[in-house]
Amino acid sequence: MIRFILESYIFKKLFLATIAWIIAVYAGSWLFDSIWKSLSILALTDLSDVYTPPLQYNNIKKVNLSFIPPDMVCIEGNSMLKIAGSRKDYGYFDTAKITLPTETSELRNKIFIQFKDSKFQDSIYLVISKSAEKDVYWRQIFLSSVLIRKLNETGADTSNFRLDKSKFVSDGLLEDNDTLINQALNYFNSHKDSLELGNCVVNSWLFIRICAQYSLPCRIVGLKGGDKDEAGYNDELGYPSHQICEVYSSKYQKWYVIDPTYGFRFKQADALGFMNAVEISDKYFFLREKEIEQDSILFTKRTLLGRDYFKYYENVFFQNNYQPNFLLKKIIHVFYAKFAYDGYMYANNTPTVKNGKNYFIFKSLFYLFLLIMHINFTIFIITKRLMQSKKPSNHNKL
């Protein structure tokens, strides 16, 4: 039976048609990418995708606190906890009984919380006052070593309220890590003759390695020139490209630019904090000397382009650290060769062909069109064969 199918005319025809379709897919994919030209990347539309604080700088113990009449309080935490003295196991919420004053006075309740894997207890000082009215009490949080995120509200699902305890750092770093930034800068300046400085890529990675010694969050940010018609990765156009760093400052609670090659960081005139790459890019037309100040902090070479050199790099690139599994990575490499899935691009004006989302959608539609054509051809051949097999043969009349 199998031999009959393999040797049948319809099987051979469909087999050849499938081979032709596979060739058409590969040839069409190559032609599509040739017309599209530029490597396409995800457009950055939500700045929180790249400018949220690093996970290790979210080391604030948070609780939701809700009062349960008449004399209970429920505490829900962002990591597992239990009320001190409670016999319950560690969980994401626990309840405690509070003492109400018997007279028109105030009474301070001390609630001690033990977070799992924490060496020290946290506390909430809750002051309760009795009013002149019967059974009416005023509740006030007098002092707390944890952040009261929501008062009189606890979530039905605590899964969105948890932080990874392993990513926490000390309170000292959270409070102000500018000391670490200054130490990294001082190390760079004092060792610049032995660091083997080179181009912007080499300098940026050297600075990142220095920052790592001080547990300082630092990352690579790519810059590329272009205009409204050609923005992005097209190296054939000869647009300038540059690589800089951004460090996270807990003092200003933001990422900001440090350029290890030219030794600069930037801030808006009359402003306290320094500027990140997107803020600088948004200043598309400006007078650098009046609007943006350069803070020369590294003893490296100075730009030959003048104080406005940043305006040559309107497009900003970030890594999103997305790593697909092996199979998905191969599928993207074969069928979506010009899709850069591991980054974001921010531009003042992003052309359609440089947007990775558009590339993915249009090429998927192209593949879908070829697939529908092949399916329709297969159905046509099979239907035609079935109709021929059912057609009555002509017999000579007796």
Secondary structure, 3 states (H helix, E strand, C coil): CHHHHHHCHHHHHHHHHHHHHHHHHHHHHHHHHHHHCCCEEEECCCCHHHHCCCHHHCCCCEEEEEEECCCEEEEEEEEEEEECCCCCCCEEEEEEECCCCCCCCEEEEEEEEEECCCCCCEEEEEEEEECCCCCCEEEEEEEECCEEEEECCCCCCHHHHCCCHHHCCCHHHHHCCHHHHHHHHHHHHHCCCCCCCCCHHHHHHHHHHHHHHCCCCEEEEEEECECCCCECCCHHHCCCEEEEEEEEECCCCEEEEEECCCCEEEEECCCCCCCCHHHHHHCCCCCHHHHEEEEECCCCCCCCCCCCHHHHCCEEEEECCCCCCHHHHHHHHHHCCCEEEEEEEECCCCCHHHEHHHHHHHHHHHHHHHHHHHHHHHHHHHHHHHHHHHCCCCCCCC
